[in-house]
Amino acid sequence: MFCPKCGSILRPKEKAGKKVLFCDCGFSKMPEGEEKSVSLRESGHGGKQIEVVENIETHPKIKITCDKCGNKIAYYWTQQTRGADEPETRFFKCTKCNHTWREYA
C-alpha cells in the first residue's frame, strides 16, 4: 500500500495498542482487510499455541475468480516451497469467503 500524499510505501507500526500504517511524511491510516495476525505463546504443556492478536491484511489484491464462491478478487503472495531451482508457488485467498488455494508456476 502506498501513501496517497507522497507515494512512499506505508509501513506498519503500533500506536495506542493498535496497528496503523504510516509514512515519513506524516500520513497514517488504519489497515484494511480481514486477515488475522497471530503470535505464538508458550502453553502450560511445553508446546506453543497460536493466539489471535488482531485483524490485519497486508497482501496485495488481484483479479482472479474464487472456485468456491465466485468472488473475483483475492489476496496473493508467493513462497518458495520447492527447491531453489524450481519456480515459486503462488497462493491466493478470497477476500469474501477466505478460501485459500495455490497455483504452481
C-alpha positions as CSV (number, residue, x, y, z in Angstrom):
1,M,0.0,0.0,0.0
2,F,1.3,3.4,-0.9
3,C,1.0,6.9,0.7
4,P,-1.6,9.0,-1.2
5,K,0.4,12.2,-0.3
6,C,3.9,11.3,-1.4
7,G,3.8,7.8,-3.0
8,S,6.1,6.1,-0.5
9,I,5.4,2.6,0.9
10,L,3.3,2.7,4.1
11,R,4.9,0.8,7.0
12,P,3.1,-0.8,9.9
13,K,3.6,0.4,13.5
14,E,1.7,0.1,16.8
15,K,0.0,3.3,18.1
16,A,-2.1,3.3,21.2
17,G,-2.2,-0.5,21.2
18,K,-3.5,-0.8,17.6
19,K,-1.7,-1.3,14.3
20,V,-1.6,1.6,11.9
21,L,0.1,2.1,8.5
22,F,2.3,5.2,8.4
23,C,4.6,7.3,6.2
24,D,7.5,9.5,6.9
25,C,5.6,12.5,5.5
26,G,3.2,12.2,8.5
27,F,0.3,10.4,6.8
28,S,-1.2,7.4,8.7
29,K,-4.3,5.2,8.4
30,M,-5.8,2.0,9.8
31,P,-5.1,-1.1,7.7
32,E,-7.8,-2.6,5.7
33,G,-8.6,-6.3,5.3
34,E,-9.7,-9.4,7.2
35,E,-6.6,-11.4,7.7
36,K,-5.7,-12.1,11.3
37,S,-2.1,-11.6,12.5
38,V,-1.0,-14.2,15.1
39,S,1.6,-14.5,17.8
40,L,3.0,-17.7,19.4
41,R,2.9,-18.1,23.2
42,E,4.0,-20.9,25.4
43,S,1.4,-23.3,26.7
44,G,1.4,-25.0,30.0
45,H,2.3,-28.3,28.4
46,G,5.7,-27.1,27.0
47,G,4.3,-26.6,23.4
48,K,3.3,-23.5,21.6
49,Q,-0.2,-22.2,21.0
50,I,-1.4,-19.7,18.4
51,E,-3.1,-16.7,19.8
52,V,-5.1,-14.3,17.5
53,V,-3.9,-10.8,18.1
54,E,-6.0,-8.6,15.7
55,N,-7.4,-8.4,12.2
56,I,-4.9,-7.1,9.5
57,E,-4.2,-7.9,5.9
58,T,-1.1,-6.6,4.1
59,H,-1.1,-8.8,0.9
60,P,-1.8,-7.2,-2.4
61,K,-5.1,-8.0,-4.2
62,I,-5.5,-9.5,-7.7
63,K,-8.4,-10.1,-10.0
64,I,-9.0,-13.9,-10.0
65,T,-12.1,-15.9,-9.6
66,C,-12.6,-18.0,-6.4
67,D,-13.7,-21.5,-7.3
68,K,-15.7,-21.8,-4.0
69,C,-17.9,-18.6,-4.0
70,G,-17.3,-17.0,-7.4
71,N,-15.8,-13.8,-6.0
72,K,-13.5,-12.1,-8.4
73,I,-10.9,-10.5,-6.0
74,A,-8.3,-12.4,-3.9
75,Y,-5.2,-11.6,-1.9
76,Y,-2.0,-13.2,-3.2
77,W,1.6,-14.0,-2.2
78,T,4.4,-16.2,-3.3
79,Q,6.5,-18.6,-1.4
80,Q,9.4,-20.9,-2.3
81,T,8.0,-24.3,-1.4
82,R,10.3,-26.5,-3.5
83,G,13.9,-26.5,-4.5
84,A,15.7,-23.2,-5.3
85,D,16.0,-24.2,-8.9
86,E,12.1,-24.6,-9.1
87,P,9.7,-21.6,-9.6
88,E,7.8,-20.1,-6.6
89,T,4.3,-21.2,-5.6
90,R,1.6,-18.6,-5.8
91,F,-1.0,-18.6,-3.1
92,F,-4.4,-16.9,-3.3
93,K,-7.0,-16.1,-0.5
94,C,-10.5,-15.0,-1.4
95,T,-11.5,-11.6,0.0
96,K,-15.1,-12.8,0.5
97,C,-15.1,-16.4,1.8
98,N,-11.3,-16.7,2.9
99,H,-10.9,-19.8,0.7
100,T,-7.2,-20.3,0.1
101,W,-5.7,-22.1,-2.9
102,R,-2.3,-22.4,-4.6
103,E,-1.0,-22.3,-8.2
104,Y,2.2,-23.8,-9.3
105,A,4.1,-22.0,-12.0
